[in-house]
């Protein structure tokens, strides 16, 4: 497994340190490598902890940029049919730098777009991808919900991560127990999705894609 995290919102002098703290909180999920990407002007930050499985080379490092440079992704999971998709994309003229399924996914975004690529991809995954052209952050999860992804707000900033501890590592996040979620837990012995034990934090539903701009994020969790 890998760990992904990041945030979308106004940048400040502490953004880089905040992203580093969030990423390091997931070190147990990816002992092989770690890296971050931050665009202060765009107000987007992505962090990744890597467990190398398919492509062990440096070409598999994340956050990873698409060939067009339009997309930047942090990905956790596996695309089972990536070899078939890779062969099809290669026949269309796409050249690959490495051997990872993440690079194939990005090539699909460049060629077919996000929605059509996800329709064709078979696997277990959770990822966050930033579209530089449209200035949109897409959070996505596989159809079964094998890989987890949480998201929530700290003031006007949208946070996300593979685990709650990534959100808790953000300095301006003030966690509070959600009483309704607590009641659900006492009734069912777990908190059903999309709810979470913390107020203003949610589990992304299986098969869902959540697309967020700065305007949407600024409105807060009631508008998600």
N, C-alpha and C positions, 0 to 999 in steps of 0.2 A: 504494500500500500504506500501511497504518497500522501503528502499533506499540502493543501492549498489554502490560501488566505489572501486578504487584501481589503481595500476600501475605496469608496468613491465619494468625494466631497471636497470642501475647501482645503487647500494645502496650507501648511504653516511650517515653521522652522523645525518642528518636532516630527514631521511626517516620516522622514527616513528612519529615525529611531523607533517610532511607533511600529512601522512596518517590520523592522528587524525583530522587535519583541514578539510580534504576532507570529512571525515565521518560525522563530526559535522555539516558541511554545509547542510546535508540532514536530520537534526534532525526532521524537520516538517513532514517528510515522515514516520518516525518510532519512536513514543514517548515512546514505551514500553521498549526498551533495545537497547544497542549499544555494539559492540565489533569489534576488529580488529585482523588481523593475518599477521605477517611479517616474511619472510624468507630472511635474508640479503644475505646469500650465494647464494641463487637462484635468488635474485633480483626481488622478487614478493611480492606484498602487497595487501591485501583484507580488505575492511571495509564494515560494515553492520549496518543499522538502522532498528530496528524491530518493526513491527506492528503485534502483536500476534493475529492470527485468528483461525488456526486449532489446533495447539499444543501450549497450553499456558504455558507448563512446561519449566524448564531450558534445557530439552533435545532438544528443538527446537531452541536453540541459534545458531547464525551464526557469523562468518564463521564456517561451519560444515565440519568435516572430514568423509570420507567414512569408512566403517568397515575395509577395507583393508589398510586404511591410504594412498592410492594412490592419491585420489582426495580431494581437498578442494574447497568448493563452497560458493558463496554469491548469493542468489536467491531472486527475487522479483516476486510475482505472485501467481498462484494457478494451480495445476495439478488436473483437474476435475475427472479423472479416477484413482486417486492414490490408492483408496481402492482395485480396481481390480488388479492393478499392485502389490500392497503389498501382496495380497493373493497369487498371482502366485509366487512371489519371496519367500514367506514363505514356499510354497510347495516345493521349490527347496532347502530349508534348511537355508535360510537367517533369522537371528534373529535381531529384531528391538529393539532399545533402547527406542524410543519414538513413537509419533503418527503423525509426520509431513510428509507432502508430499515431502519436501526437502530430508529427509532421504530416502524415497522411490526412488527418482530420483538418489541419489548417489548409492543405492543398485543396481539399473538398470545399472549404469555405470560399477560397479564392475562385474556384471553378463553378460550383453549383449554388453557393450561398449557404447560410446556416441551416435553414429549415429543410432544404432538400438533402443536405449532407446528413443531418440527424435522422431523416427518414430512411436513409440507406445504411446507416451505421448500426451494427449489431454488437452490443457489448455491455459492460458494467462500468459506469463512470459518473463523475461529477466534475464539472469544470467551470471556469470563469474566463470569458474571452472579451477583450476590449476591441471595439471597432473604432479605429482612429478616424475613419471617414465620417461616419454617422455620429460619433461621440456617444456611443451606447455601450453599456456593460451588459452582457448576457450571462446569466447563471443558468446552468442546465444540469439535469440529472437523468440517469438511465430509467427505462420504463419500469423496471422492477424495484428500483430504489435501493440497489445493493450498496452503492457508495453514498455516504451522508454529505449533506451540505446545509449549513445554518446561515441565516442572515438576520441582521437587525440594525438598529439605529443608535448612534451616539450624537445627539443634537441633530445637525444637518448632514451627518456623514453616515453613509451606508457601509456596514461592516459585513464580511462573510468569512467563513472558514469551515474546514472539515470537521472541527470540533468546537464546542463552546469555549474551550480554554483559549482559542485564538482570539475570539471576541473579547474575552475577559482581559487579555493582555494589552488591549488598546487603552491608553492612559485616560481618555475622557469618557470611557464607557462606565456607567454607574449601574450595576446590575440590581434589579429588584425582582423579587418573586412575584409572579403573576397569580393572583388569588384564584382566578377561574381555572387556570392550568393546574393549580394545586388541588382544587376540587375534583378535576378530571383524574388526577393521579390517585387520589384517595378512593375514587369510584372504580377505576379500571386497573389500578396498580401500574399504570404507565400513562404518559401524556401522548395522546394521539396526534399525528400530524394534521394540519400544519402547525399546531401549537407547540409551545416550548415552555419549560418551567419558568423562564425569565420573561418579564414583561417587555414587549416590543421586539422579541426575537422569535423567529419562525424556522421551521424545517421546510426546505423546498420539497414539494411533493414529487413522488416518482413520475417520470415522464414529462415534468414541467420545464418550461423555459421562461425565466423571468428577465425581462429586458428593461433596463433602467437608464434614464438620463439624469443629468443634474437637477432638472426641474422637478422630476418625479421624486427624487431622493429628498429634495428640500421640503416637500410637503409632509414627509414623515410616514410612519408605518400605517396610518389609517388609509393611505392611498395606494398601498402596494397591490 
